[in-house]
């Protein structure tokens, strides 16, 4: 038995590093059949990785569990067996084709929920930043009069900050401060 640690390292190397490089080579060479095989491989590996996160907590005690995972990874990409194509064509593709409308509707629903969630929380974050920036401006307004009094005593500074209502007023304030 290889054990969990060594099996995990081999799974990373043989299940991710080697296939990633082989996929790179297939893209560079431009063989459509190779690209199709690697797309199938990565689809199955993605689903297997998802399932693995659920099953590892319950099946880690089964003898040769990690070694079986390693064998599955090699089975999927090995050219003699071409397991990814077999699993995809015999199991995954028919199931996905049958459930495609349901999956698409749930994916669209999830996408909309994520967009709603992010826009709602972005708006809350934006409001929070705006409210905090008002506190900073008010703090600066409190500090600037003391700087003006320091200027009368020979300190640096000497201007009064007035919060403008719009860009036109901000420009007018800046111009008037410049001329003073």
C-alpha positions in Angstrom: 0.0 0.0 0.0 1.2 3.5 -0.9 -0.7 5.3 1.8 -2.7 8.5 1.7 0.3 10.9 1.5 2.2 9.2 -1.3 -1.0 8.5 -3.2 -2.0 12.1 -2.9 1.3 13.2 -4.4 1.1 10.7 -7.2 -2.5 11.8 -7.9 -1.4 15.4 -8.2 1.5 14.5 -10.5 -0.3 11.9 -12.6 -3.8 13.3 -12.4 -3.0 17.0 -12.8 0.6 17.9 -13.7 1.1 15.3 -16.5 -2.4 15.8 -18.0 -1.9 19.6 -18.0 1.3 19.3 -19.9 -0.2 16.7 -22.3 -3.1 19.0 -22.8 -0.7 21.9 -23.5 1.1 19.7 -26.1 -2.2 18.8 -27.8 -3.2 22.5 -28.0 0.2 23.4 -29.5 0.2 20.6 -32.0 -3.5 21.2 -32.8 -4.8 17.7 -33.0 -8.6 17.9 -32.6 -9.0 14.3 -31.5 -6.4 14.8 -28.7 -8.1 18.1 -27.6 -11.5 16.3 -27.5 -10.0 13.5 -25.3 -8.4 16.0 -22.9 -11.6 18.1 -22.7 -13.4 14.9 -21.7 -10.7 14.1 -19.2 -10.8 17.5 -17.5 -14.6 17.3 -17.4 -14.5 14.0 -15.6 -11.7 15.1 -13.3 -13.6 18.2 -12.4 -16.6 16.1 -11.4 -14.4 13.5 -9.7 -12.7 16.2 -7.7 -16.0 17.6 -6.6 -17.2 14.1 -5.5 -13.8 13.4 -3.9 -14.3 16.3 -1.5 -17.5 14.7 -0.3 -16.4 11.1 -0.2 -12.9 11.4 1.3 -14.4 12.2 4.7 -16.4 8.9 4.7 -14.3 6.5 2.7 -10.7 7.2 3.8 -10.8 4.1 6.0 -11.6 1.7 3.0 -8.5 -0.4 2.2 -6.7 0.8 -0.9 -9.0 3.8 -1.3 -6.3 6.2 -2.2 -4.6 3.7 -4.5 -8.0 3.2 -6.3 -8.2 6.9 -6.8 -4.7 6.8 -8.3 -5.7 3.9 -10.6 -8.8 5.8 -11.7 -6.7 8.8 -12.7 -4.3 6.8 -14.7 -7.2 4.8 -16.3 -8.8 8.0 -17.5 -5.8 9.3 -19.5 -3.8 6.2 -20.4 -3.8 5.8 -24.2 -4.2 2.1 -24.2 -7.5 2.2 -22.2 -8.7 5.7 -23.1 -10.9 5.7 -20.0 -12.0 9.3 -20.2 -13.6 8.7 -23.6 -15.3 5.5 -22.4 -16.6 7.1 -19.2 -17.7 10.2 -21.0 -19.5 8.4 -23.9 -21.1 5.6 -21.8 -22.1 7.5 -18.7 -21.6 11.3 -18.5 -22.7 12.4 -22.0 -26.0 10.6 -22.0 -26.8 11.8 -18.4 -25.8 15.4 -19.2 -27.8 15.3 -22.5 -30.9 14.1 -20.6 -30.6 16.7 -17.8 -29.2 19.6 -19.9 -32.3 21.8 -19.8 -32.6 21.4 -16.0 -28.9 22.1 -15.5 -29.0 25.1 -17.7 -31.9 26.6 -15.9 -30.3 26.1 -12.5 -27.0 27.5 -13.8 -28.9 30.6 -15.0 -30.7 30.9 -11.7 -27.4 30.6 -9.8 -25.7 33.2 -12.1 -28.6 35.6 -11.5 -28.4 35.1 -7.7 -24.7 35.7 -7.7 -25.2 38.9 -9.7 -27.9 40.1 -7.3 -25.8 39.2 -4.3 -22.7 41.0 -5.6 -24.6 44.1 -6.8 -26.5 44.3 -3.5 -23.3 44.0 -1.4 -21.3 46.2 -3.7 -24.0 48.9 -3.2 -23.8 48.4 0.6 -20.0 48.6 0.5 -20.2 51.7 -1.7 -22.7 53.3 0.8 -20.4 52.4 3.7 -17.3 53.9 2.0 -19.3 57.1 1.2 -20.5 57.3 4.8 -17.0 56.9 6.1 -15.6 59.4 3.7 -18.0 61.9 5.2 -16.5 61.3 8.6 -13.0 61.8 7.2 -14.1 65.1 5.6 -15.7 66.3 8.8 -12.5 65.3 10.7 -10.4 67.3 8.3 -12.8 70.3 8.6 -12.3 70.2 12.4 -8.5 70.1 12.0 -8.2 72.9 9.3 -9.4 75.8 11.6 -6.7 74.8 14.0 -4.2 75.0 11.2 -5.5 78.4 10.3 -4.9 79.6 13.8 -1.4 78.1 13.7 -0.9 80.1 10.5 -1.7 83.3 12.3 0.9 82.4 14.8 3.4 81.6 12.1 2.4 78.0 11.3 1.7 76.3 8.0 -1.7 76.2 6.3 -4.2 79.1 6.2 -7.2 78.0 4.3 -10.8 77.0 5.2 -12.3 73.8 3.8 -15.9 74.1 2.7 -17.6 71.0 1.4 -19.0 71.8 -2.0 -22.5 70.7 -3.1 -21.5 70.1 -6.7 -18.5 70.3 -9.1 -19.3 73.9 -10.1 -19.2 75.0 -6.4 -16.0 73.0 -5.9 -14.3 74.8 -8.7 -15.5 78.2 -7.4 -14.2 77.4 -4.0 -10.8 76.3 -5.3 -10.5 79.4 -7.4 -11.5 81.7 -4.5 -9.0 79.9 -2.2 -6.3 80.4 -4.8 -6.9 84.2 -5.1 -6.9 84.7 -1.3 
